[in-house]
Amino acid sequence: MSITITPLSPERLGVTGDIEMELRIPFDSDEDRFHLAISDGTLIAGEYDSEEDRFRYRVEIEGAGIARITGDSVTLDWKPEWVTIGIYQPAPSRSLQPLPLFETA
């Protein structure tokens, strides 16, 4: 119960495992970064480095599964229902605020 995301070309990623599909990378004209969103809540930022001809990934939000980045591939140990890709947008910060235990007078 896992998926592996690997590059097929500088414009496409392949998803194998519990989900089998190809994703076209929607590069913005300004940068070569993109986001992968997975149904378990994981958000992964990806970037294509054309000088080194390789992809780099970074987990921005951890979901229920365990994401492992190895070279040009990402493996998610979980049974996801869907994977989607989009143009890179900075992820919102997830700073936790303490919950008030008692009302203040």
Residue frames relative to the residue before (quaternion, step in Angstrom):
aa qw qx qy qz dx dy dz
M 1.0000 0.0000 0.0000 0.0000 0.00 0.00 0.00
S 0.4963 0.6077 -0.4790 0.3936 3.53 0.09 1.34
I 0.2268 -0.7241 0.6213 0.1957 3.52 -1.39 0.08
T 0.1655 -0.7494 0.6311 0.1131 3.52 -1.26 0.51
I 0.1800 -0.7701 0.6080 0.0694 3.54 -0.92 1.01
T 0.0462 0.8030 -0.5876 0.0883 3.57 -0.67 1.16
P 0.5135 -0.6380 0.4612 0.3414 3.60 -1.09 0.55
L 0.2488 -0.7397 0.6084 0.1443 3.54 -1.11 0.80
S 0.7465 -0.1014 0.0938 0.6509 3.54 1.22 -0.70
P 0.6830 -0.4652 0.3277 0.4580 3.64 -1.17 0.01
E 0.7317 0.4080 -0.2334 0.4936 3.61 1.23 -0.32
R 0.7786 0.3020 -0.1477 0.5299 3.62 1.22 -0.25
L 0.1709 -0.7446 0.6366 0.1051 3.51 -1.26 0.67
G 0.2642 -0.7480 0.5861 0.1648 3.55 -1.13 0.66
V 0.1754 -0.7526 0.6276 0.0947 3.55 -1.06 0.85
T 0.0218 0.7968 -0.6020 0.0470 3.58 -0.77 1.05
G 0.5423 0.5841 -0.4752 0.3727 3.54 -1.24 0.51
D 0.8290 -0.1009 0.1100 0.5389 3.57 -0.83 -0.98
I 0.7331 0.2189 -0.1524 0.6256 3.58 1.26 -0.46
E 0.1108 -0.7760 0.6190 0.0484 3.57 -0.96 0.92
M 0.3381 0.7313 -0.5351 0.2540 3.58 -0.56 1.15
E 0.3236 -0.6818 0.6085 0.2455 3.52 -1.40 0.15
L 0.1714 -0.7755 0.6020 0.0823 3.55 -1.06 0.83
R 0.2924 -0.7215 0.6009 0.1811 3.56 -0.95 0.93
I 0.3645 -0.7443 0.5172 0.2138 3.58 -0.75 1.03
P 0.2473 -0.7937 0.5393 0.1342 3.62 -0.62 1.11
F 0.0996 -0.8286 0.5489 0.0458 3.58 0.37 1.21
D 0.3788 -0.6662 0.5968 0.2378 3.52 -1.11 0.82
S 0.5975 -0.5997 0.3866 0.3659 3.59 -1.10 0.58
D 0.6764 0.5205 -0.2935 0.4307 3.60 1.16 -0.51
E 0.8300 0.0518 0.0148 0.5552 3.60 1.00 -0.68
D 0.4469 -0.6930 0.5102 0.2443 3.52 -1.31 0.37
R 0.4697 0.6584 -0.4562 0.3712 3.59 0.99 0.81
F 0.0447 -0.7799 0.6243 0.0021 3.54 -1.25 0.54
H 0.3381 -0.7131 0.5716 0.2247 3.56 -1.33 0.20
L 0.1766 -0.7214 0.6589 0.1192 3.52 -1.20 0.74
A 0.0817 -0.7775 0.6227 0.0320 3.58 -0.83 1.00
I 0.1285 -0.7952 0.5921 0.0221 3.54 -0.92 1.00
S 0.6293 -0.6169 0.3356 0.3330 3.57 -1.01 0.88
D 0.6217 0.5440 -0.3607 0.4329 3.63 1.13 -0.34
G 0.6322 -0.5433 0.3224 0.4486 3.59 1.31 -0.09
T 0.4993 0.6599 -0.4229 0.3693 3.58 1.28 -0.03
L 0.0753 -0.7588 0.6458 0.0372 3.55 -1.07 0.87
I 0.0630 -0.8086 0.5843 -0.0279 3.56 -0.65 1.19
A 0.2497 -0.7362 0.6109 0.1503 3.55 -0.93 0.97
G 0.0844 -0.7920 0.6043 0.0218 3.54 -0.93 0.95
E 0.0623 -0.7852 0.6158 0.0191 3.53 -1.19 0.58
Y 0.2542 -0.7469 0.5948 0.1542 3.55 -1.02 0.84
D 0.1859 -0.7673 0.6083 0.0809 3.56 -0.79 1.07
S 0.2648 -0.8124 0.5003 0.1399 3.58 -0.20 1.28
E 0.6022 0.5623 -0.3683 0.4308 3.61 1.11 -0.52
E 0.7595 0.3209 -0.1823 0.5356 3.59 1.01 -0.81
D 0.3199 -0.7772 0.4766 0.2578 3.59 1.34 -0.12
R 0.6029 0.5200 -0.3846 0.4672 3.56 0.78 1.09
F 0.4306 -0.6772 0.5394 0.2551 3.51 -1.33 0.40
R 0.1373 -0.7411 0.6495 0.1004 3.54 -1.27 0.57
Y 0.1247 -0.7928 0.5950 0.0428 3.56 -1.06 0.80
R 0.0370 -0.7658 0.6418 0.0198 3.53 -1.28 0.52
V 0.3573 -0.7125 0.5594 0.2274 3.59 -0.87 0.93
E 0.1884 -0.8029 0.5583 0.0902 3.59 -0.62 1.13
I 0.7746 0.0552 -0.0354 0.6291 3.58 1.09 -0.69
E 0.3005 -0.7603 0.5511 0.1673 3.56 -0.74 1.07
G 0.2355 -0.7672 0.5844 0.1202 3.52 -0.94 0.95
A 0.7803 -0.3270 0.2460 0.4729 3.55 -1.22 -0.49
G 0.6837 0.4839 -0.2848 0.4661 3.58 1.10 -0.63
I 0.4545 -0.6434 0.5358 0.3040 3.54 -1.34 0.13
A 0.1772 -0.7959 0.5750 0.0676 3.57 -0.58 1.20
R 0.0634 -0.7795 0.6232 0.0030 3.55 -0.93 1.02
I 0.1724 -0.7768 0.6014 0.0721 3.55 -0.79 1.09
T 0.0427 0.7875 -0.6090 0.0844 3.55 -0.74 1.15
G 0.8244 -0.1222 0.0480 0.5506 3.57 -0.32 1.23
D 0.8159 -0.1996 0.1877 0.5092 3.57 -0.71 -1.15
S 0.7050 0.4534 -0.2746 0.4712 3.62 1.17 0.09
V 0.2215 -0.7319 0.6309 0.1312 3.51 -1.34 0.49
T 0.0957 -0.7707 0.6280 0.0495 3.57 -0.94 0.92
L 0.1177 -0.7753 0.6186 0.0489 3.55 -0.92 0.96
D 0.2271 -0.7753 0.5797 0.1064 3.55 -0.60 1.20
W 0.4908 0.5649 -0.4851 0.4524 3.52 -0.05 1.41
K 0.3895 -0.6822 0.5459 0.2913 3.58 -1.22 0.17
P 0.0937 -0.8298 0.5488 0.0388 3.59 0.12 1.24
E 0.4265 -0.6859 0.5305 0.2574 3.53 -1.25 0.51
W 0.8097 -0.0180 0.0347 0.5856 3.57 1.11 -0.64
V 0.1500 -0.7270 0.6620 0.1033 3.52 -1.41 0.39
T 0.0108 0.7914 -0.6112 0.0036 3.57 -0.98 0.78
I 0.2422 -0.7605 0.5898 0.1228 3.54 -1.25 0.46
G 0.0364 0.8060 -0.5890 0.0463 3.57 -1.08 0.70
I 0.6768 -0.4535 0.3846 0.4340 3.51 -1.36 0.11
Y 0.5631 -0.6242 0.4273 0.3328 3.57 -1.03 0.78
Q 0.0461 0.7374 -0.6723 0.0458 3.53 -1.03 0.94
P 0.5183 -0.6352 0.4454 0.3597 3.62 -0.82 0.82
A 0.4365 -0.6995 0.5044 0.2563 3.56 -0.90 0.98
P 0.4941 -0.6474 0.4764 0.3312 3.59 -0.99 0.73
S 0.5093 -0.6348 0.4751 0.3346 3.54 -1.08 0.68
R 0.2503 -0.7745 0.5685 0.1196 3.53 -1.05 0.80
S 0.1229 0.8048 -0.5684 0.1183 3.55 0.67 1.09
L 0.3438 -0.7518 0.5331 0.1800 3.54 -0.90 0.97
Q 0.2232 -0.7570 0.6023 0.1197 3.52 -0.98 0.88
P 0.4918 -0.6529 0.4696 0.3336 3.61 -0.95 0.76
L 0.4150 -0.6931 0.5320 0.2537 3.53 -1.08 0.75
P 0.4378 -0.6860 0.5002 0.2958 3.60 -0.89 0.81
L 0.3195 -0.7637 0.5325 0.1763 3.57 -0.82 1.01
F 0.7864 0.1091 -0.0351 0.6070 3.52 1.11 -0.76
E 0.4943 -0.6267 0.4991 0.3372 3.54 -1.09 0.59
T 0.3491 -0.7219 0.5567 0.2169 3.53 -1.05 0.77
A 0.4249 -0.7234 0.4905 0.2357 3.54 -1.01 0.83
